[in-house]
């Protein structure tokens, strides 16, 4: 018997029957095909070139998919790991981020995903802008 693995990863069930003129035997099982490509990652929000203010809560929403499943996702701001989460069977992934004075100006938000079994990595990033807050003087 010769079997050629499909190109898409996943679990495949097979059944084999062997017989002759006296008897037959059936066997079945599952074969896991591992896909080697990178996960597909897409940041849904925020969008490139959006503006926010310092201390404003920013919701980050992203999708990550791979035929082997997702082992974990990581959320970075300016290459600093802010949060990570184990893979979940459904999308989207959501994080929140509150920028401080160290994030003023152009800031990169990056989401990376690592695939199950192969540990290949895919990523997406957006550039946003954080504006500072000018404190007001109170008149008494």
Secondary structure as GFF3:
##gff-version 3
##sequence-region A 1 140
A	DSSP	beta_strand	10	19	.	.	.	ID=ss1
A	DSSP	beta_strand	24	33	.	.	.	ID=ss2
A	DSSP	beta_strand	40	45	.	.	.	ID=ss3
A	DSSP	beta_strand	51	53	.	.	.	ID=ss4
A	DSSP	beta_strand	57	65	.	.	.	ID=ss5
A	DSSP	beta_strand	70	77	.	.	.	ID=ss6
A	DSSP	beta_strand	80	86	.	.	.	ID=ss7
A	DSSP	beta_strand	93	98	.	.	.	ID=ss8
A	DSSP	three_ten_helix	101	103	.	.	.	ID=ss9
A	DSSP	beta_strand	105	115	.	.	.	ID=ss10
A	DSSP	beta_strand	121	131	.	.	.	ID=ss11
###
